[in-house]
Amino acid sequence: MCFFRDLSIGRKLLLVIMFTSMTAVILASTTLLLNDYLSFRKGMERDLDVISRIIAGNLNAALYFQDAGAAEETLSALANNPRIRGGWLYAANGSLFAAYARGDVEQVKGFARLGIPMFGEGMRLDGHSMARYLPVHVEGEPVGTLYVESDLQELDNRLHANLGLAFLVCVAAAIVAFALSTVFKRIMITPAAALAETARRISRDRDYTARAQQYGGDELGQLAHTFNEMLDEVQRRDEALARYSRDLEQEVAERSRIQQQLQMAKDSAEESNRMKSEFLSMVSHELRTPLTSVRGYAKLSHKRLRRYVFPLVPNSDPKLAKIKRQLDENMQIIVSESERLTFLINDVLDLNKLDAGAVDWSMEPYDVAEIVEHALNVCGNLFDGKPIESSMLVTNGIPRVRCDRNRILQVLINLVSNAAKFTPAGEVTVRVERNADTVVVSVSDTGIGIQPEHREAIFERFRQLGDTLTDRPAGTGLGLAICREIVEVHGGRIWVEPHSSQGSVFFFTLPIAGSVAGSQNTRML
């Protein structure tokens, strides 16, 4: 098949026509030869059967009267048929009673050598002869067996003659098929060869202006027409591609220029962000020292005014009483605002460290319940003077989590302080539960609640909902943003949902120590 696949179309066409033609001639000749052979052999069998039956009918009297001479005279009539090799009559006991044999055939044949049943009837065919055997009857009773043998020489001669004729027919058919295939090849291959030459020239010279010659409207002519249309399309696309290439080069140059500008802007923004971080860090540190002094002296002054000065001012004078009250309120504002500014500076420093990746994380297995209890103790003063009940619910069997204890404590203090801040009355509950490979901590309150449209915004930086009682921001707007950063570094997440009755519930998750998430987070840190 590889040899045939590499041949030219002309040679393939020649071979296909020759093969098809010769196959048809050979099949037809074989069919005719086989039919003639079988028909002629059938005729020979029929003739042999008729002759055998006639001889058998004439031998019954001779066999009955045991007249061997009459039997041989009857058998000698077989000599009139040149095909008959001989005839043998056997008595009932299997002995040879009479015989006729052609000169080239043995005279005596034992019945046992024939291998046929006594009084049997049938036809035998071997490579060189055909035999008919049948019983001889006298008054309906079998008294012997006749065996007549004919040669197949005439059948063989006829077969050889027909084979020679078939060979001559095949040779003549091959000559005619070769002549016709040569003519057909020239008619069919010329357009294909011209098309192939055009394709080679286009491939070699890259000349897409060349066109194939169309010889007619048959499939090859349609192929040449389609080939020319394809060349038209290729030529149009080449021209369009050249235009696109020029436009693309201009666009690439423009994008390169824009990319350079963007890179410069990115570098500038990163530099600005770095300078901002350094500035915030420097300013925060510079503000913290004097602010600590201001807050300390303000607390000390307020304390001494209440202890030593305010008792000396008589309450009988309304003006002095009013001045004393205003001075006390102003000192309280100085202390509270200095504390709020301190918290703001600390939050800015924490967030700046988180952004810069400068936080030192101490990841160790800890008991979450112990951290929650510590956070509630730290925030205990926030519930003083308010009708708020704080509680902690921990499910049994809570495993240890791998975390930075101080940072998780910072998250809990922030959430609990927010709950206390925005809950005028009611309860604040901290729950610790297990969910698959994580520990879920929730802080619920019965306070003012959070509107659905604000539940995502509160985790953004400097986003405050304010105090609904004073309409003034009650914090820095960085606490929840810092909480989210800390929780996400631990491989968890934080979110808020509405309370079933009133208020809000803040959730955050922490991977259990030894879990897949915890192991991955430890490697990252």
C-alpha positions in Angstrom: 0.0 0.0 0.0 2.9 2.4 0.7 4.1 1.8 -2.9 0.7 2.5 -4.4 0.3 5.6 -2.2 3.5 7.1 -3.6 2.6 6.6 -7.2 1.4 9.4 -9.5 -2.3 9.8 -10.1 -1.8 8.7 -13.7 -0.1 5.4 -12.7 -2.8 4.9 -10.0 -5.5 5.4 -12.6 -3.8 3.0 -15.0 -3.4 0.3 -12.3 -7.0 0.7 -11.1 -8.4 0.4 -14.7 -6.2 -2.6 -15.5 -7.0 -4.3 -12.2 -10.7 -3.7 -12.5 -10.9 -4.8 -16.1 -8.8 -7.9 -15.5 -10.7 -8.8 -12.4 -14.0 -8.6 -14.3 -12.6 -10.7 -17.3 -11.1 -13.3 -14.9 -14.3 -13.6 -12.9 -16.5 -13.9 -16.1 -14.1 -16.4 -17.6 -14.0 -18.4 -14.4 -17.8 -18.4 -14.2 -18.2 -19.6 -17.8 -15.5 -22.3 -17.4 -17.0 -23.6 -14.2 -20.5 -23.6 -15.7 -19.3 -25.4 -18.9 -17.3 -27.9 -16.8 -20.2 -28.8 -14.5 -22.7 -29.0 -17.4 -20.5 -31.2 -19.5 -19.7 -33.5 -16.5 -23.5 -33.7 -15.8 -24.1 -34.8 -19.3 -21.4 -37.5 -19.1 -23.0 -38.7 -15.9 -26.4 -38.8 -17.5 -25.1 -40.7 -20.6 -23.3 -43.2 -18.4 -26.4 -43.8 -16.4 -28.5 -44.5 -19.5 -25.9 -46.9 -20.9 -25.6 -48.7 -17.6 -29.3 -49.2 -17.2 -29.7 -50.5 -20.8 -26.8 -53.0 -20.3 -28.2 -54.1 -16.9 -31.6 -54.8 -18.4 -30.0 -57.0 -21.1 -27.9 -59.0 -18.5 -30.6 -60.3 -16.3 -31.4 -63.3 -18.5 -27.7 -64.3 -18.9 -27.1 -64.0 -15.2 -30.2 -65.9 -14.4 -29.3 -68.8 -16.7 -25.6 -68.5 -15.8 -24.7 -67.9 -19.4 -21.3 -66.2 -19.1 -20.8 -66.0 -22.9 -24.1 -64.2 -23.5 -23.2 -61.8 -20.7 -19.8 -61.0 -22.2 -21.4 -60.5 -25.6 -23.8 -58.1 -24.1 -21.0 -56.3 -22.3 -19.0 -56.0 -25.5 -21.6 -53.6 -26.8 -19.9 -51.0 -24.5 -17.0 -50.9 -27.0 -19.3 -48.7 -29.2 -18.8 -45.8 -26.8 -15.1 -44.6 -26.8 -15.5 -43.1 -23.3 -16.3 -46.5 -21.7 -13.2 -48.1 -20.2 -15.0 -51.3 -19.3 -17.9 -53.1 -17.6 -17.9 -55.8 -15.0 -20.8 -58.1 -13.9 -20.5 -59.7 -10.4 -22.7 -62.5 -9.1 -24.5 -62.3 -5.8 -21.5 -64.0 -4.0 -19.1 -61.2 -5.3 -17.4 -63.3 -7.9 -16.7 -61.9 -11.3 -19.3 -63.4 -13.7 -18.4 -61.6 -17.0 -16.3 -58.6 -18.0 -15.4 -56.2 -20.8 -12.3 -54.0 -20.7 -10.6 -51.7 -23.1 -7.1 -52.6 -24.2 -5.5 -50.2 -21.7 -7.6 -51.4 -18.7 -7.1 -54.5 -16.6 -9.5 -57.3 -17.4 -10.1 -58.7 -13.9 -11.3 -56.5 -11.0 -12.1 -58.0 -7.7 -15.4 -56.9 -6.2 -13.7 -56.2 -2.9 -11.3 -53.7 -4.5 -14.2 -51.6 -5.7 -15.3 -50.7 -2.2 -19.0 -50.7 -3.1 -21.9 -52.5 -1.5 -23.4 -55.6 -3.2 -26.7 -54.7 -4.9 -25.9 -51.0 -4.2 -26.5 -48.2 -6.6 -24.6 -45.0 -7.1 -22.0 -42.9 -9.0 -18.3 -42.7 -8.2 -15.8 -40.0 -9.4 -12.1 -40.0 -8.8 -9.3 -38.1 -10.5 -9.2 -40.1 -13.7 -12.5 -41.9 -14.1 -16.2 -41.9 -13.5 -18.1 -45.1 -12.6 -21.8 -46.2 -12.3 -22.8 -49.2 -10.4 -26.3 -50.7 -10.0 -28.0 -54.0 -9.2 -29.2 -56.5 -11.9 -32.8 -57.8 -11.1 -34.5 -61.0 -12.2 -38.2 -61.0 -11.5 -37.7 -58.2 -9.1 -35.0 -59.9 -7.1 -31.3 -58.7 -7.3 -29.1 -61.4 -8.6 -25.9 -59.4 -9.3 -24.2 -56.0 -9.6 -23.1 -54.2 -12.8 -20.0 -51.8 -12.6 -19.4 -49.6 -15.6 -16.4 -47.3 -15.8 -15.9 -44.3 -18.1 -12.7 -42.1 -18.5 -12.6 -38.3 -18.1 -10.3 -37.6 -21.0 -12.9 -35.8 -23.0 -13.8 -33.6 -20.0 -10.1 -32.8 -19.4 -9.5 -32.0 -23.1 -12.5 -29.7 -23.0 -11.3 -28.0 -19.9 -7.8 -27.4 -21.3 -9.3 -26.0 -24.5 -11.5 -23.6 -22.6 -8.6 -22.5 -20.4 -6.5 -21.7 -23.4 -9.4 -19.7 -24.8 -9.9 -17.9 -21.5 -6.2 -17.0 -21.5 -6.4 -15.5 -25.0 -9.5 -13.5 -23.9 -7.7 -12.2 -20.8 -4.7 -11.1 -22.9 -6.9 -9.4 -25.4 -8.8 -7.7 -22.6 -5.6 -6.6 -21.0 -4.4 -5.0 -24.3 -7.7 -3.2 -24.8 -7.9 -2.1 -21.2 -4.3 -0.7 -21.3 -5.1 1.2 -24.5 -8.3 2.6 -23.1 -6.7 3.5 -19.7 -3.9 5.3 -21.5 -6.4 7.5 -23.4 -8.5 8.1 -20.3 -5.4 8.9 -18.3 -4.4 11.6 -20.8 -7.9 13.1 -20.7 -8.2 13.1 -16.9 -4.7 13.7 -15.8 -3.9 16.7 -18.0 -6.2 19.1 -15.9 -4.9 17.7 -12.6 -1.3 18.0 -13.7 -1.9 21.6 -14.8 -3.5 22.3 -11.4 -0.6 20.7 -9.5 1.9 22.6 -11.5 0.1 25.9 -10.8 0.1 25.0 -7.0 3.9 24.2 -7.1 4.6 27.5 -8.9 2.6 29.4 -6.3 4.3 27.6 -3.4 7.8 28.1 -4.9 7.4 31.8 -6.0 4.8 33.0 -3.5 3.0 34.5 -6.5 -0.7 34.5 -5.6 -1.6 36.3 -8.8 -1.2 33.1 -10.8 -4.4 31.2 -11.7 -5.1 27.6 -12.7 -6.5 26.9 -16.2 -10.0 25.4 -16.2 -10.4 22.6 -18.8 -14.1 21.9 -18.4 -17.1 21.8 -16.1 -16.5 18.4 -14.5 -15.2 17.9 -11.0 -11.6 18.8 -12.0 -12.9 21.9 -13.7 -14.9 22.8 -10.5 -11.7 22.1 -8.5 -9.7 24.5 -10.6 -12.5 27.1 -10.3 -12.6 26.7 -6.5 -8.7 26.8 -6.4 -8.8 30.1 -8.2 -11.4 31.5 -5.8 -9.3 30.4 -2.9 -6.3 32.2 -4.4 -8.5 35.3 -4.7 -9.4 35.0 -1.0 -5.8 34.4 -0.1 -4.7 37.5 -2.0 -7.3 39.6 -0.3 -6.3 38.3 3.1 -2.7 38.9 2.4 -3.5 42.5 1.5 -5.7 42.8 4.7 -3.0 41.1 6.7 -0.4 43.6 5.5 -2.7 46.4 6.6 -3.4 44.8 9.9 0.4 44.2 10.4 1.1 47.9 9.9 -1.8 48.9 12.2 -0.6 46.3 14.8 2.9 47.7 14.7 1.6 51.1 15.4 -0.7 49.8 18.1 2.2 47.8 19.7 4.3 50.9 19.7 1.5 52.9 21.3 0.9 50.2 23.9 4.5 50.0 24.7 4.5 53.8 25.3 1.4 53.5 27.4 2.9 50.5 29.3 6.0 52.5 30.0 3.9 55.4 31.3 1.8 52.9 33.4 5.0 51.4 34.8 6.3 54.8 35.6 3.0 55.6 37.3 3.1 52.3 39.1 6.6 52.9 40.3 5.6 56.4 41.4 2.5 55.1 43.2 4.6 52.4 45.0 7.1 55.0 45.9 4.3 57.3 47.1 2.8 54.4 49.1 6.2 53.6 50.6 6.7 57.3 51.5 3.1 57.4 52.9 3.8 54.4 55.1 7.1 55.8 56.3 5.4 59.1 56.9 2.5 57.5 58.8 4.8 55.5 60.8 7.0 58.5 61.6 4.1 60.8 62.3 2.4 58.2 64.5 5.5 57.6 66.5 6.2 61.3 66.8 2.5 62.0 67.9 2.4 59.1 70.3 5.0 60.5 72.7 3.6 64.0 73.2 0.0 62.6 73.1 0.9 60.2 75.9 2.1 63.1 77.9 -1.0 65.2 77.1 -3.3 62.3 78.1 -1.3 61.6 81.3 -1.2 65.2 82.4 -4.9 65.7 81.4 -5.9 62.8 83.6 -3.7 63.9 86.4 -5.0 67.5 86.2 -8.6 66.3 86.0 -8.1 64.1 89.0 -6.4 66.9 91.1 -9.1 69.4 90.1 -11.8 67.0 91.3 -9.9 66.3 94.5 -8.4 69.6 95.6 -9.9 72.5 93.6 -13.6 71.7 92.9 -14.4 71.1 96.6 -13.1 74.6 97.4 -15.4 76.3 94.9 -18.7 77.2 96.7 -21.8 75.8 94.9 -23.8 78.7 96.2 -22.5 81.0 93.5 -24.3 80.0 90.2 -21.6 81.4 88.0 -18.8 79.6 89.8 -20.8 76.3 89.8 -21.4 76.7 86.1 -17.7 77.3 85.4 -16.8 74.3 87.6 -19.2 72.1 85.6 -17.9 73.4 82.3 -14.3 72.9 83.4 -15.0 69.3 84.5 -16.8 68.5 81.2 -13.9 70.1 79.2 -11.3 68.0 81.0 -13.4 64.9 80.4 -13.5 65.7 76.7 -9.7 66.3 76.6 -9.1 62.9 78.3 -11.6 61.0 76.1 -10.4 62.6 72.8 -6.8 62.0 73.7 -7.6 58.3 74.3 -9.5 58.1 71.0 -6.6 59.7 69.2 -4.3 57.2 70.8 -6.4 54.4 69.6 -6.4 55.9 66.1 -2.6 56.1 66.1 -2.3 52.5 67.3 -4.7 51.3 64.6 -2.9 53.2 61.9 0.4 51.7 63.0 -1.1 48.2 63.1 -2.6 48.6 59.6 0.6 50.0 58.3 2.5 47.0 59.6 0.0 44.6 58.1 0.3 46.2 54.7 4.1 46.2 54.9 4.2 42.6 56.1 6.2 43.7 59.1 4.1 42.0 61.7 5.9 39.3 63.7 3.4 36.4 64.0 3.8 33.9 66.8 1.8 30.9 65.7 1.3 28.3 68.4 -1.6 26.0 69.5 -3.9 27.8 71.9 -7.2 27.2 73.7 -9.8 29.5 72.1 -12.0 29.5 75.2 -9.1 30.9 77.3 -8.6 33.7 74.8 -12.3 34.5 74.9 -12.4 34.6 78.7 -9.4 36.9 78.8 -11.0 39.3 76.2 -14.3 39.5 78.3 -12.2 40.2 81.4 -10.4 43.0 79.6 -13.6 44.5 78.3 -15.4 44.1 81.7 -15.3 47.8 82.5 -17.2 48.6 79.3 -20.3 47.0 80.7 -20.1 49.0 84.0 -22.9 51.4 84.4 -24.9 49.8 81.6 -27.8 47.3 81.8 -25.9 44.8 79.7 -25.2 41.2 80.6 -22.1 39.5 79.1 -21.8 35.8 78.8 -19.6 33.1 77.1 -20.9 29.8 75.7 -18.3 27.1 74.7 -19.2 23.8 73.1 -17.6 20.7 74.7 -14.6 19.2 72.9 -13.3 22.3 71.2 -9.8 21.5 69.9 -6.9 23.9 70.1 -6.2 26.3 67.2 -2.9 27.4 65.8 -2.9 31.2 66.0 -1.1 34.3 67.3 -2.7 34.7 70.7 -2.3 38.4 71.0 -3.7 39.1 67.6 -6.8 36.9 68.1 -7.2 38.6 71.5 -7.1 41.9 69.6 -9.9 40.8 67.3 -12.1 39.6 70.2 -11.5 42.8 72.2 -12.5 44.9 69.1 -15.7 42.9 68.5 -16.7 42.8 72.1 -16.0 46.5 72.6 -18.0 47.3 69.5 -20.9 45.2 70.8 -20.8 47.0 74.1 -20.5 50.4 72.5 -23.6 49.9 70.2 -25.8 48.1 72.7 -27.6 50.5 75.1 -29.2 47.6 77.0 -29.5 43.8 76.6 -26.8 41.2 76.4 -23.5 40.4 74.6 -22.7 36.8 74.1 -19.5 35.1 72.8 -20.0 31.6 71.5 -17.3 29.1 70.5 -18.3 26.1 68.3 -16.8 23.6 65.9 -17.6 23.2 62.2 -15.7 20.5 60.4 -12.0 21.5 60.4 -12.6 25.0 61.8 -13.5 26.7 65.1 -16.3 29.3 64.7 -16.3 32.2 67.2 -19.3 34.5 67.2 -20.0 37.7 69.1 -23.7 38.6 69.3 -25.4 41.6 70.7 -29.0 43.0 71.0 -27.9 46.5 70.0 -28.9 48.8 67.2 -28.0 46.3 64.5 -26.5 46.9 61.0 -28.4 47.6 57.8 -27.9 44.9 55.1 -26.3 47.4 52.7 -23.7 48.2 55.3 -22.6 44.6 56.2 -19.8 44.6 53.8 -18.8 48.2 53.9 -18.0 48.1 57.7 -14.9 46.0 57.0 -13.5 48.7 54.7 -10.9 51.1 56.0 -12.0 54.3 57.6 -15.7 53.3 57.1 -17.8 54.2 60.1 -21.5 54.0 60.7 -21.4 56.4 63.6 -23.2 56.5 66.9 -26.9 56.7 66.3 -27.4 58.4 69.7 -24.9 61.3 69.1 -24.6 61.1 65.3 -20.8 61.2 65.8 -18.3 58.6 64.9 -17.5 56.4 67.8 -14.2 54.9 66.6 -11.4 55.2 64.1 -13.0 53.2 61.3 -10.0 50.8 61.2 -10.8 48.2 63.8 -12.9 45.9 61.7 -10.5 46.3 58.7 -7.6 45.2 61.0 -9.7 42.3 62.3 -10.3 41.1 58.8 -6.6 41.3 57.9 -5.7 39.3 61.0 -8.3 36.6 60.5 -7.5 36.2 56.8 -3.8 35.8 57.7 -4.8 32.9 59.9 -6.6 31.2 57.0 -10.1 32.1 58.2 -12.8 34.6 57.3 -15.0 37.1 59.1 -18.5 38.3 58.4 -21.6 39.7 60.0 -25.3 38.5 60.1 -28.4 39.9 61.7 -29.4 38.6 65.1 -32.5 36.4 65.2 -34.4 39.0 67.3 -32.4 42.3 67.5 -28.8 43.4 67.0 -26.0 41.8 65.0 -23.8 38.7 65.2 -20.1 38.8 64.1 -18.5 35.5 63.1 -14.9 34.6 62.4 -13.3 31.2 61.8 -9.9 29.7 62.7 -8.5 26.4 61.3 -8.0 23.7 63.9 -4.3 23.0 64.7 -3.0 20.2 62.4 -5.7 20.6 59.8 -4.9 21.0 56.1 -5.8 24.7 56.1 -3.8 25.3 59.3 -0.7 23.5 57.8 -0.9 25.5 54.6 -1.2 28.8 56.5 1.7 27.9 58.8 3.9 27.3 55.7 2.8 30.6 54.2 3.7 32.5 57.3 
